[in-house]
Amino acid sequence: MDRYVIIKKTIKTKFDEFMDHGRILYFGAPCGFGKTTVAFELLRGKKIELISGLETDGILPEIKLNRDIVMIDDLQQFQENEDLQKLNELIRDNPQKKFVLLSRGSVPGVLRAFQYTGDMMVIGVRDLLFNRDDIRQLFLGYNIKLTDSEVNEMLKESIGYPLGVVVTLQCMNRADSQRAFDSDIVKEAYHEVFLYFEAAIYHRFDLPIRRLLLELASFDNFDYELARMVSGDPNTGELLDWIQKNTTMLLYDGIRQFRFWPQFRDFLLWELERKYSSQKKNAVLVRGGMYYELNGDYEIEFYIAKKNRRKGYCEEACKAVIKTIFGEGVSVDHNQITVDRLYATTLAENTPAVELLKKIGFHRDNPEDGPILVMQGFVDEDKQIYIYPVTKLVVEKDLFFTDLALIQ
């Protein structure tokens, strides 16, 4: 299949600025975002000096500067401060040269001054994500015309992740025939992406990093304390710092809270199903439960028989429970527990449950992120992957009682 590359307008604008007056063009995004493909397309026809971090054993080689543009791929492989400082000095001492740096990690601290002075243009995750027009344009490049509903469904499943879209295209555009987009294509695409993650990312990490990633995948978000309690490893803080420095797979939920990039979390949950027994997974959840007990982050759950639905029972019961725990509290193991915040999760398509929670006073957590994608189950023999969009809602004590007073 011939290559057809999408260059988004925002990326082209930053590249033009870089060529006009910049000194560094920095690509920072997780594996599978098309950094190398896009960079080579932008530099097509230009003479470059290419250095690959994967081919140098993590030691920055001598840069000859025999081309106007130096491109360093997999910059995250260079871990030593001495190497990064040497690169920084090289860039400063050669203002006539341009540098294109590609990394799975964030901008190294030693290079941030170039960003502050406007000499570095940064292309990140949001720049590289595909939107509806990008997906439609890519498929048209291979003579596949998608319907609006197919584009919407593909965007929903891939979250705009370029590798997911490209793999979906490959599954549909076989050499012998073209296939229609359906649930089987989605399952195949997820399976291919997960196998790629396993080989290209996961197995390149040391065992302690792999173990930490698997055990944190069970949680929507986490902080340093939760990570320490779940892993039981006193060096967890150092491991998380390494992940933040050398990858971009973690997203920030505030200052101290982290969560995984959604597609990578789906992969980790898939890997967890394959590597951990039920007993071992339960042990992880128990350790996480201890953290939530100590930190007062509680979830409310409710189930009601079909014959008793739409009669108001659930609404009244939930209000009574929430009023009690927000008020005088409840006794658990002779400890009086009161909380200031509750959360609930439900399938995004379960409209009655979502509307009920909103009626009680819940609101969406991080609404700009949309539904959280949670992977449930994997049957290796049949290559079945089940993906369910889940939405999270929260209610705070002060707002709950304010709304209750208004109603009464």
C-alpha positions in Angstrom: 0.0 0.0 0.0 1.5 3.3 -1.1 2.0 5.8 1.7 -0.3 8.8 1.9 0.6 11.3 4.7 -1.7 13.8 6.3 0.0 17.1 7.2 -2.4 19.1 9.4 -2.6 22.9 8.9 -1.3 23.6 12.4 1.7 21.4 11.9 2.5 23.0 8.5 2.2 26.5 10.2 4.7 25.5 12.9 7.1 24.0 10.4 7.0 27.2 8.2 7.8 29.3 11.3 10.6 26.9 12.1 12.1 27.2 8.7 11.6 31.0 8.7 13.1 32.0 12.0 13.3 29.0 14.3 16.2 26.8 15.4 14.5 23.7 16.9 11.4 21.8 15.8 10.5 19.4 18.6 8.0 16.5 18.2 6.9 15.2 21.5 4.2 12.4 21.6 3.8 8.7 22.5 4.6 5.9 20.1 2.2 5.6 17.2 1.5 9.3 16.7 3.4 9.5 13.4 6.2 11.8 14.5 8.8 10.2 12.2 6.4 9.9 9.2 5.3 13.5 9.5 8.9 14.8 10.0 10.2 13.0 6.9 7.3 14.3 4.9 7.9 17.9 6.0 11.6 17.5 5.2 11.1 15.8 1.8 13.6 17.1 -0.7 15.9 18.6 2.0 19.3 17.3 2.8 19.5 16.3 6.4 21.9 14.6 8.8 20.0 11.8 10.5 20.8 10.3 13.9 18.7 7.6 15.5 18.7 7.2 19.3 17.8 3.5 18.9 21.0 2.8 16.9 23.5 4.5 19.2 23.1 2.5 22.5 21.9 5.6 24.2 25.2 7.5 23.7 25.0 10.7 21.6 27.4 10.3 18.7 29.5 13.0 17.1 27.3 15.3 15.0 29.2 16.3 11.8 27.0 19.3 10.9 27.6 18.6 7.2 23.9 19.4 6.4 21.8 22.5 7.2 19.3 20.4 9.1 20.1 17.8 11.8 17.3 15.3 12.6 17.6 13.3 15.8 14.9 10.5 16.2 14.1 8.9 19.5 15.8 11.6 21.5 14.5 10.0 24.7 17.2 7.3 24.3 19.8 9.8 25.4 19.5 9.6 29.2 22.8 11.2 30.3 22.7 14.9 31.3 26.1 15.2 29.7 24.8 14.2 26.3 21.8 16.6 26.5 24.1 19.4 27.7 26.4 18.7 24.8 23.5 18.9 22.4 22.4 22.2 24.0 25.8 23.7 23.5 26.0 22.4 19.9 22.7 24.2 19.1 23.7 27.4 20.8 27.1 27.5 19.0 25.7 26.9 15.5 22.8 29.4 15.0 22.9 28.8 11.2 21.9 25.1 11.6 18.4 23.8 12.3 17.6 20.8 14.5 14.5 18.6 14.3 14.2 16.5 17.5 11.7 13.6 17.9 11.0 12.1 21.3 8.4 10.1 23.2 9.2 12.3 26.2 8.7 15.9 27.1 11.1 18.7 26.2 14.3 18.2 28.2 14.8 20.9 30.8 18.2 21.9 29.4 16.5 22.8 26.0 13.5 24.7 27.4 15.2 28.1 27.1 14.9 27.8 23.4 11.1 27.4 23.7 10.9 30.4 26.0 12.7 32.6 23.6 10.6 31.5 20.6 13.4 29.6 18.9 11.8 26.2 19.5 8.4 25.2 17.9 6.8 22.2 19.7 4.5 19.8 17.9 2.7 17.7 20.5 -0.1 15.2 20.9 -3.0 17.6 20.2 -1.3 18.7 16.9 -0.9 15.1 15.7 -4.3 13.8 16.7 -6.7 13.2 13.7 -10.1 14.9 13.5 -13.0 13.9 11.3 -11.6 15.8 8.2 -8.2 14.1 8.6 -9.7 10.7 8.8 -11.9 11.3 5.7 -9.0 12.8 3.8 -6.7 9.8 4.6 -9.2 7.3 3.4 -9.9 9.2 0.3 -6.2 9.1 -0.4 -6.7 5.3 -0.8 -9.9 5.7 -2.7 -12.1 4.7 0.2 -15.1 7.0 0.7 -16.5 6.9 4.3 -20.0 7.8 5.3 -20.5 10.4 8.0 -21.5 7.7 10.5 -18.4 5.6 9.7 -16.2 8.7 10.2 -17.9 9.4 13.6 -17.6 5.8 14.7 -14.0 5.6 13.7 -13.2 8.8 15.6 -15.0 7.5 18.6 -13.1 4.2 18.6 -9.7 5.6 17.8 -10.0 8.9 19.8 -8.1 10.3 16.8 -5.0 8.2 17.6 -3.1 8.1 14.2 -1.8 4.6 14.5 -5.4 3.3 15.3 -6.8 5.1 12.2 -4.0 3.8 10.0 -4.3 0.2 11.2 -8.1 0.4 10.7 -7.4 1.6 7.1 -5.0 -1.4 6.6 -7.6 -3.8 7.9 -10.2 -2.5 5.5 -7.9 -2.1 2.5 -6.5 -5.6 1.9 -4.6 -6.4 -1.2 -7.3 -8.8 -2.4 -10.4 -6.8 -1.5 -11.9 -3.8 0.4 -13.9 -4.5 3.5 -16.7 -2.5 5.1 -16.1 -0.8 8.4 -17.8 -2.9 11.1 -17.2 -4.3 14.6 -14.9 -7.0 13.3 -12.6 -4.3 11.8 -12.6 -2.5 15.2 -11.6 -5.7 17.0 -8.8 -6.5 14.5 -7.5 -2.9 14.7 -7.4 -2.9 18.5 -5.6 -6.3 18.5 -3.0 -5.1 16.0 -2.4 -1.9 17.9 -2.0 -3.8 21.2 0.5 -6.2 19.6 2.5 -3.2 18.3 2.4 -1.5 21.8 3.7 -4.7 23.3 6.7 -5.0 21.0 7.5 -1.4 20.4 6.9 0.1 23.9 6.1 -2.3 26.7 8.9 -4.9 26.3 11.5 -2.1 26.0 10.8 -1.1 29.6 12.7 -2.7 32.5 10.7 -5.2 34.6 9.9 -2.8 37.5 8.5 -0.2 35.1 6.3 -2.8 33.4 5.0 -4.1 36.7 4.2 -0.6 37.9 2.4 0.3 34.6 0.2 -2.9 34.8 -0.8 -2.4 38.4 -1.7 1.3 37.9 -3.8 0.6 34.8 -6.7 -0.6 37.0 -7.2 3.0 38.3 -8.8 5.9 36.4 -6.2 8.3 37.9 -3.5 8.1 40.5 -1.0 10.1 42.5 2.4 9.2 44.0 0.8 7.9 47.2 -1.6 5.5 45.4 1.3 4.3 43.2 3.4 3.5 46.3 0.6 1.6 48.0 -0.4 -0.4 45.0 3.2 -1.4 44.0 4.7 -1.7 47.5 7.9 -0.5 45.9 9.8 2.2 47.9 11.3 3.4 44.6 8.0 4.1 43.0 8.4 7.8 43.0 11.6 7.5 41.1 10.0 5.2 38.6 7.1 7.6 38.0 9.6 10.5 37.6 11.4 8.4 34.9 8.1 7.7 33.1 7.2 11.4 33.1 10.6 12.5 31.9 11.1 9.8 29.2 7.5 9.2 27.9 4.4 11.2 27.2 2.0 8.4 28.1 0.9 10.2 31.3 -1.7 13.0 31.3 -2.1 15.4 34.2 -5.4 15.6 36.1 -4.5 18.7 38.1 -1.1 19.2 39.7 -0.6 15.8 41.5 -3.0 13.5 39.7 -2.1 11.4 36.7 -3.8 9.2 34.2 -2.7 7.2 31.2 -3.2 8.2 27.6 -6.5 6.3 26.9 -5.3 4.0 24.1 -2.3 3.0 26.2 -4.4 2.3 29.2 -6.6 0.0 27.1 -3.5 -1.9 26.1 -2.3 -2.2 29.7 -5.7 -3.6 30.8 -5.4 -6.1 27.9 -1.9 -7.0 29.1 -3.1 -7.3 32.7 -5.8 -9.8 31.7 -3.2 -11.9 30.1 -0.4 -11.7 32.7 -2.2 -11.5 36.1 -4.4 -14.2 37.7 -7.7 -13.2 39.2 -6.2 -13.5 42.7 -3.3 -11.2 41.7 -5.6 -8.6 40.2 -7.8 -8.7 43.3 -4.7 -8.1 45.5 -3.9 -5.0 43.4 -7.5 -3.7 43.9 -7.4 -4.4 47.6 -4.2 -2.3 48.0 -5.8 0.5 46.0 -8.9 0.2 48.2 -6.7 0.9 51.3 -5.6 4.1 49.7 -9.1 5.3 49.0 -10.2 4.4 52.5 -7.4 6.6 53.9 -8.0 9.4 51.4 -11.8 9.5 51.5 -12.5 9.0 47.8 -15.7 6.9 47.8 -17.9 5.5 45.1 -21.7 5.0 45.2 -23.2 2.0 43.4 -26.8 1.0 42.9 -28.6 -1.9 41.2 -32.4 -2.2 40.9 -34.5 -5.0 39.6 -36.1 -4.4 36.2 -39.7 -4.6 37.6 -38.9 -1.9 40.2 -37.4 0.7 37.8 -38.9 4.1 37.0 -40.8 4.2 40.3 -38.5 6.7 42.1 -37.1 4.1 44.6 -33.5 4.5 43.5 -33.6 8.3 43.6 -35.0 8.4 47.1 -32.6 5.7 48.4 -29.5 7.4 46.9 -30.5 10.8 48.3 -31.0 9.3 51.7 -27.6 7.5 51.6 -25.8 10.6 50.3 -27.5 12.8 52.9 -26.3 10.5 55.6 -22.7 10.1 54.6 -22.4 13.8 53.8 -24.0 14.6 57.2 -23.5 12.5 60.3 -21.6 9.9 58.4 -21.7 6.1 58.8 -19.8 3.7 61.1 -17.4 1.2 59.4 -15.4 -1.1 61.6 -16.1 1.2 64.6 -14.8 4.2 62.7 -17.2 7.1 61.9 -16.7 8.0 58.2 -17.8 11.2 56.6 -16.8 12.4 53.1 -17.0 15.6 51.0 -17.2 14.0 47.6 -18.6 10.9 46.0 -18.3 9.5 42.5 -20.2 7.1 40.3 -19.4 5.4 37.0 -21.8 4.0 34.4 -21.8 3.0 30.8 -21.9 6.1 28.7 -24.9 4.7 26.7 -26.9 4.0 29.9 -28.9 7.2 29.6 -31.4 6.4 32.4 -28.6 6.0 34.9 -26.8 9.1 33.7 -30.0 11.2 34.0 -30.8 9.8 37.4 -27.3 10.7 38.7 -27.7 14.2 37.3 -31.1 14.5 39.0 -29.5 13.6 42.3 -26.8 16.2 41.9 -24.0 14.5 40.1 -22.1 16.2 37.3 -19.5 14.9 34.8 -15.9 14.8 35.9 -13.5 16.4 33.3 -16.3 16.9 30.7 -13.8 18.1 28.1 -12.3 14.6 28.0 -15.5 12.8 27.0 -16.2 9.2 28.0 -13.4 7.1 29.5 -12.7 4.1 27.4 -12.5 0.9 29.5 -11.5 -2.5 28.1 -13.5 -5.4 29.5 -12.2 -8.9 28.8 -10.1 -10.5 26.1 -10.4 -14.0 24.8 -7.1 -14.9 23.2 -8.4 -17.9 21.2 -11.0 -15.9 19.4 -9.1 -12.7 19.3 -12.0 -10.9 20.9 -11.6 -7.5 22.5 -14.6 -5.8 24.1 -14.5 -2.0 24.5 -17.1 -0.2 26.6 -17.2 3.6 26.9 -17.7 4.5 30.6 -18.5 8.0 32.0 -17.6 9.2 35.5 -19.8 11.6 37.5 -19.1 13.3 40.9 -21.1 15.1 43.6 -19.7 17.4 46.2 -21.1 17.9 49.7 -21.7 21.7 49.6 -23.4 21.6 46.2 -25.6 18.6 47.2 -27.0 20.3 50.2 -27.4 23.6 48.3 -29.4 21.8 45.6 -31.4 20.0 48.2 -32.4 23.2 49.9 -33.5 24.7 46.6 -35.7 21.7 45.9 -37.3 21.8 49.3 
